[in-house]
């Protein structure tokens, strides 16, 4: 992976780390600073409805996201749609680093890369034993641990709007967003 990044730097490729995550209606419960004996009570619906999101981040602080329009996990067509989005948003060649999940190795994705993306996209796969090497995990930790802590959404539309707002804050120059993304690359496990 490090060799690919050095090669991409010489070629002038934009390096992106890509990952998917799920966001549930169930709250992400974290410790609070409530007064002793006054434990806060969270009320939520007990179902496993969720949205899936995909993000790509660059070492320069760029963040590119997509929330799956319907409930469930990402399929090949969703990944292809996101890669097309990246090709329209970023000029020049791209180097994409991602994990080895099965949807990243599908026939449809390979066909897309051969037909449409092969001249601009080059892929590198993270080792299966080390998901912590992907700095995009830091974005998910930030969103779930800070923006979504103790959050109870009533439905998927409310969850989608909160997620869009969280991504907008990370992209905003006024909210320290790019600095948070750059900090994800400074984790000891990343380099």
Secondary structure, DSSP 8 states (H G I E B T S, - for coil): -HHHHHHHHHHT-EEEEEEEEEEESS-B-------TT------------EEEEEEEE-TTS-EEEEE-SSSS---HHHHHHHHHHHHHHS-S-EEEEE---GGGG-HHHHHHIIIIITTTEEEEE--TT-GGG-THHHHHHHIIIIISBT---SSHHHHHHHHHHHHHHHH-GGGTHHHHHHHHTTSTTT-
